[in-house]
Amino acid sequence: MIDYLYKDKHKKIMGYQRIHIELIKLGYHIGKNKVNDIMREKEYLKIKKRNWRKYNSYEGDMGGVKVNEMSQNFKNLFHMKKQVQI
């Protein structure tokens, strides 16, 4: 029945969900996942594969380090203590 609905009646345009609705209207009791499986076995539906890739936020060396034009000393004398420059 799926062959008739897909090929002859709807000329290979409808997907599994519409075929499922047509089957219910005709009185067949079948789940839409089963219709999807049957249509995939008969290669009526194309198998879609997505090319997944791992997320990577690296954008290269951006900005860089500015030249210390004022000759400031950024070294801390005391570990884990706040140093105030005067």
Protein Blocks (a to p, Z undefined) as FASTA:
>chain_A
ZZmmmmmmnoomacfklmmmmmmmnopacdfklmmmmmmmnomaccdddddddddfbebj
ehiacddfkopafbdfbghiacddZZ
